[in-house]
């Protein structure tokens, strides 16, 4: 048991290896409660991963471009955020294939060659919100946030430009959106209107307390608390709705990237990119998917996107 600076107790635990995937940049993990399987991406390898925890079977598909994020669709397909376009794919019909066949839904920032699709999340109203990452070496903040819906296509959200947009998630009724720019150690939130793709009242939700930690992927649980994977700090942190730190789940990899709740289990992806030989010798499981018993009361179903 640890303590937060206020003196309040903080529960700490250690996640264990679930899938030894050794992804260069594992990200965007999702749980499909219908099929009871996990999906995630290795962005740098341009691969989509699928894992069935019950059978232990894992399958990967190759894609024509880096896959930054993904979402479950209402009709059973996946929405796939490739580098410069959103696609849809019926992955379950292609379990015998290595190359995934997809259908393009929309081009993304075709006028800006120095960005690619990064983090994204279903918005609880059938839409999908995602950000684009700066590909400049100096990470100048040129990335934007967008909403995609079947009715309106792409609409840009009036949020500050970002270098690495991340931590996108929504409260239970989908009217509060959480997000960040990973180069700044804080998570923001704002009011979000899905119907009009408008945002307002932008403010700081929480600042990270560990030097070198970068906020990465986040989810909201049944109690309204936010779980955030903290790149560089080797941990996932649960923040209560008022911003107080409640739990810390440490990982055997320094670069956890995204998390999801599946039943009573918290799953999280991690990355090997940027780790030298010495670092990999110390954390040989980096790039794997890890698991932690989080408690069934915290689980909420993964939201789905409505596709044309």
C-alpha positions as CSV (number, residue, x, y, z in Angstrom):
1,X,0.0,0.0,0.0
2,X,1.5,3.3,-1.1
3,X,0.3,6.9,-0.2
4,X,-0.6,9.8,-2.4
5,X,0.8,13.2,-1.4
6,X,-2.5,14.0,0.4
7,X,-1.7,11.0,2.7
8,X,-4.6,8.9,1.3
9,X,-3.8,5.2,0.6
10,X,-3.1,4.1,-3.0
11,X,-3.5,0.5,-4.0
12,X,-0.5,-0.8,-6.0
13,X,-0.2,-4.1,-7.9
14,X,1.9,-5.7,-10.7
15,X,0.5,-6.8,-14.1
16,X,1.7,-10.1,-15.5
17,X,2.3,-11.2,-19.0
18,X,-0.7,-12.4,-21.0
19,X,0.6,-12.4,-24.6
20,X,4.3,-12.4,-25.4
21,X,3.7,-10.4,-28.6
22,X,6.9,-8.3,-28.4
23,X,5.4,-5.5,-30.5
24,X,7.6,-2.7,-31.6
25,X,4.7,-0.3,-30.7
26,X,1.7,-2.1,-29.3
27,X,-1.3,0.2,-29.0
28,X,-5.1,0.6,-29.1
29,X,-6.2,-2.5,-27.3
30,X,-9.9,-3.4,-27.4
31,X,-12.1,-6.1,-25.9
32,X,-14.9,-7.5,-27.9
33,X,-17.5,-8.9,-25.4
34,X,-19.5,-10.6,-28.3
35,X,-16.6,-12.7,-29.4
36,X,-14.6,-12.5,-26.2
37,X,-11.3,-11.7,-28.0
38,X,-8.8,-8.9,-27.8
39,X,-7.7,-6.8,-30.7
40,X,-4.7,-4.4,-30.8
41,X,-2.2,-2.9,-33.2
42,X,1.5,-2.9,-33.6
43,X,1.7,0.5,-35.2
44,X,5.2,0.3,-36.6
45,X,4.8,-3.2,-38.0
46,X,1.5,-2.2,-39.6
47,X,-0.2,-5.2,-38.0
48,X,-3.5,-6.0,-36.4
49,X,-3.5,-8.6,-33.6
50,X,-6.3,-10.8,-32.3
51,X,-6.0,-12.9,-29.2
52,X,-8.5,-15.4,-27.7
53,X,-7.7,-15.6,-24.0
54,X,-9.8,-18.8,-23.6
55,X,-8.0,-20.8,-26.3
56,X,-4.7,-19.0,-26.2
57,X,-4.9,-18.6,-30.0
58,X,-3.4,-15.5,-31.6
59,X,-3.7,-14.2,-35.2
60,X,-2.1,-11.3,-36.9
61,X,-2.9,-9.5,-40.2
62,X,-0.7,-7.2,-42.2
63,X,-2.0,-3.9,-43.3
64,X,-0.8,-1.5,-46.1
65,X,0.0,1.3,-43.7
66,X,0.6,1.9,-40.0
67,X,-2.5,1.2,-37.9
68,X,-2.8,4.0,-35.3
69,X,-6.1,3.1,-33.7
70,X,-9.2,0.9,-34.0
71,X,-12.8,0.6,-32.8
72,X,-15.5,-2.0,-32.7
73,X,-18.4,-1.4,-35.1
74,X,-22.1,-2.1,-34.4
75,X,-22.2,-4.5,-37.4
76,X,-19.3,-6.6,-36.2
77,X,-16.6,-5.1,-38.4
78,X,-13.7,-3.1,-37.1
79,X,-13.0,0.6,-37.9
80,X,-9.3,0.9,-38.6
81,X,-7.4,4.2,-38.4
82,X,-4.6,3.7,-41.0
83,X,-1.9,6.4,-41.4
84,X,-3.9,8.7,-43.7
85,X,-7.4,7.1,-43.9
86,X,-10.1,5.4,-42.0
87,X,-11.0,2.0,-43.2
88,X,-13.5,-0.8,-42.2
89,X,-12.7,-4.5,-42.2
90,X,-14.6,-7.7,-41.5
91,X,-11.8,-9.3,-39.7
92,X,-13.7,-12.3,-38.4
93,X,-14.4,-13.4,-41.9
94,X,-10.7,-13.3,-42.7
95,X,-9.2,-15.5,-40.0
96,X,-7.6,-17.6,-42.8
97,X,-5.8,-14.6,-44.3
98,X,-2.5,-12.9,-43.5
99,X,-3.2,-9.7,-45.5
100,X,-6.4,-7.9,-44.3
101,X,-8.9,-6.7,-46.9
102,X,-10.5,-3.4,-46.0
103,X,-12.8,-0.7,-47.4
104,X,-11.8,3.0,-47.3
105,X,-14.3,5.2,-45.4
106,X,-12.5,8.6,-45.5
107,X,-9.2,10.2,-46.2
108,X,-7.5,12.0,-43.3
109,X,-5.6,15.2,-43.7
110,X,-4.7,14.6,-47.3
111,X,-3.4,18.2,-47.4
112,X,-0.9,17.5,-44.6
113,X,1.8,14.9,-45.4
114,X,3.5,15.2,-42.1
115,X,0.8,13.7,-39.9
116,X,-0.6,10.2,-39.3
117,X,-3.6,8.9,-37.4
118,X,-2.8,8.1,-33.8
119,X,-5.1,7.5,-30.8
120,X,-8.9,7.2,-31.1
121,X,-12.0,6.0,-29.3
122,X,-15.7,5.4,-29.9
123,X,-17.7,8.4,-28.5
124,X,-20.7,6.5,-26.9
125,X,-23.0,8.0,-29.6
126,X,-22.0,5.9,-32.6
127,X,-19.2,8.2,-33.6
128,X,-15.4,7.9,-33.5
129,X,-13.0,10.6,-32.2
130,X,-9.3,10.4,-33.0
131,X,-6.2,12.5,-33.3
132,X,-3.3,12.9,-35.8
133,X,0.3,12.8,-34.7
134,X,3.1,15.1,-35.9
135,X,5.7,13.2,-38.0
136,X,8.2,16.1,-37.8
137,X,11.4,15.2,-36.1
138,X,10.9,18.1,-33.7
139,X,7.3,17.0,-33.0
140,X,6.0,20.5,-33.8
141,X,2.3,20.5,-32.7
142,X,0.5,20.2,-36.1
143,X,-1.8,17.2,-35.1
144,X,-5.5,17.7,-35.0
145,X,-8.5,16.0,-33.4
146,X,-11.4,14.8,-35.6
147,X,-14.8,13.2,-35.2
148,X,-16.0,10.6,-37.8
149,X,-19.7,9.6,-38.1
150,X,-21.6,7.7,-40.8
151,X,-23.9,10.7,-41.2
152,X,-21.3,13.5,-41.5
153,X,-18.0,11.9,-42.3
154,X,-15.0,13.8,-40.8
155,X,-15.5,17.0,-38.8
156,X,-12.5,18.7,-37.0
157,X,-12.9,19.4,-33.3
158,X,-11.9,22.8,-32.1
159,X,-9.2,21.5,-29.8
160,X,-5.6,22.8,-29.5
161,X,-3.1,21.4,-32.1
162,X,-1.0,18.6,-30.6
163,X,2.3,16.7,-31.3
164,X,1.0,13.3,-30.1
165,X,-2.7,13.3,-29.4
166,X,-3.7,10.6,-26.9
167,X,-5.8,9.6,-23.9
168,X,-9.1,10.0,-25.8
169,X,-12.0,8.6,-23.8
170,X,-15.5,9.7,-22.7
171,X,-17.6,9.7,-19.5
172,X,-20.7,7.5,-19.2
173,X,-23.1,9.8,-21.1
174,X,-20.5,10.9,-23.6
175,X,-20.7,14.6,-22.8
176,X,-17.2,14.9,-21.2
177,X,-14.2,14.0,-23.3
178,X,-10.7,13.4,-21.9
179,X,-7.6,13.9,-24.1
180,X,-4.0,14.9,-24.0
181,X,-0.9,15.8,-25.9
182,X,1.6,13.2,-24.7
183,X,4.6,15.6,-24.8
184,X,2.9,17.5,-21.9
185,X,2.5,15.6,-18.6
186,X,-1.2,16.3,-18.0
187,X,-4.6,15.0,-19.1
188,X,-7.2,17.5,-20.2
189,X,-11.0,17.3,-20.4
190,X,-13.8,19.3,-22.1
191,X,-17.5,19.3,-22.8
192,X,-18.3,17.3,-26.0
193,X,-21.4,17.5,-28.1
194,X,-21.4,14.5,-30.4
195,X,-24.3,15.7,-32.6
196,X,-22.6,19.0,-33.6
197,X,-19.0,17.9,-33.1
198,X,-18.3,20.9,-30.8
199,X,-16.2,21.2,-27.7
200,X,-16.1,23.7,-24.9
201,X,-14.8,24.4,-21.3
202,X,-11.4,22.9,-21.9
203,X,-9.5,22.4,-18.6
204,X,-6.9,20.3,-16.8
205,X,-8.2,17.0,-15.3
206,X,-4.9,15.9,-13.7
207,X,-1.2,16.5,-13.9
208,X,1.2,13.5,-13.8
209,X,3.2,13.3,-10.6
210,X,6.2,11.2,-11.9
211,X,9.1,12.9,-13.8
212,X,9.5,11.5,-17.3
213,X,6.0,9.9,-17.4
214,X,4.0,10.6,-20.5
215,X,0.2,10.2,-20.6
216,X,-0.8,7.6,-23.2
217,X,-4.0,5.6,-23.8
218,X,-6.9,5.9,-21.4
219,X,-10.3,4.3,-20.6
220,X,-13.2,5.1,-18.3
221,X,-14.6,2.4,-16.0
222,X,-18.1,1.8,-14.7
223,X,-17.4,4.0,-11.7
224,X,-16.4,6.9,-13.9
225,X,-12.7,6.6,-13.0
226,X,-10.0,7.1,-15.7
227,X,-7.2,4.5,-16.2
228,X,-4.2,5.9,-17.9
229,X,-1.2,4.1,-19.3
230,X,1.9,6.1,-18.5
231,X,4.7,5.7,-21.0
232,X,8.2,5.9,-19.5
233,X,6.9,5.2,-16.0
234,X,6.0,1.5,-16.4
235,X,2.6,1.9,-14.9
236,X,-1.2,2.3,-15.4
237,X,-2.8,4.8,-13.0
238,X,-6.5,4.9,-12.0
239,X,-7.8,8.4,-11.2
240,X,-11.1,9.0,-9.6
241,X,-13.6,11.4,-11.2
242,X,-12.3,14.2,-9.1
243,X,-8.7,13.6,-10.1
244,X,-7.5,11.8,-7.0
245,X,-5.1,8.9,-7.6
246,X,-6.6,5.7,-6.5
247,X,-4.6,2.7,-7.9
248,X,-1.3,2.1,-9.6
249,X,-0.7,-1.1,-11.7
250,X,3.0,-1.5,-12.4
251,X,4.2,-3.3,-15.5
252,X,7.3,-5.3,-16.4
253,X,7.8,-2.9,-19.3
254,X,8.6,0.8,-19.0
255,X,6.5,1.8,-22.0
256,X,2.8,0.8,-21.4
257,X,0.7,2.4,-24.1
258,X,-3.0,1.6,-23.8
259,X,-5.5,-0.4,-21.6
260,X,-8.9,-2.0,-21.7
261,X,-11.2,-3.7,-19.2
262,X,-12.4,-7.2,-20.1
263,X,-14.6,-8.8,-17.5
264,X,-12.6,-8.5,-14.3
265,X,-9.3,-8.2,-16.1
266,X,-7.3,-5.0,-17.1
267,X,-5.3,-5.7,-20.3
268,X,-2.6,-3.3,-21.5
269,X,-0.3,-3.1,-24.4
270,X,3.4,-2.0,-24.4
271,X,6.2,-1.1,-26.7
272,X,9.9,-1.9,-27.4
273,X,10.6,1.0,-29.7
274,X,13.5,3.2,-28.5
275,X,14.8,0.7,-26.0
276,X,18.5,-0.2,-26.4
277,X,20.0,-3.6,-25.9
278,X,20.7,-3.0,-22.2
279,X,17.1,-1.9,-21.6
280,X,15.7,-4.9,-23.5
281,X,17.9,-7.2,-21.4
282,X,16.3,-5.7,-18.3
283,X,12.7,-5.9,-19.7
284,X,12.6,-8.7,-22.2
285,X,8.8,-8.8,-22.1
286,X,8.5,-5.3,-23.4
287,X,6.1,-5.1,-26.3
288,X,3.9,-7.8,-24.7
289,X,0.3,-7.6,-23.5
290,X,-0.1,-7.6,-19.7
291,X,-3.0,-8.4,-17.5
292,X,-4.2,-7.5,-14.0
293,X,-7.3,-8.5,-12.0
294,X,-9.1,-5.1,-11.6
295,X,-12.4,-6.2,-10.2
296,X,-15.6,-7.0,-12.1
297,X,-17.5,-4.0,-10.7
298,X,-15.3,-1.7,-12.7
299,X,-16.0,-3.2,-16.1
300,X,-18.0,-1.4,-18.7
301,X,-18.8,-2.6,-22.2
302,X,-16.7,-1.3,-25.1
303,X,-18.6,1.2,-27.1
304,X,-19.2,0.7,-30.8
305,X,-19.1,2.9,-33.9
306,X,-22.0,3.1,-36.4
307,X,-20.5,2.6,-39.9
308,X,-22.1,3.1,-43.4
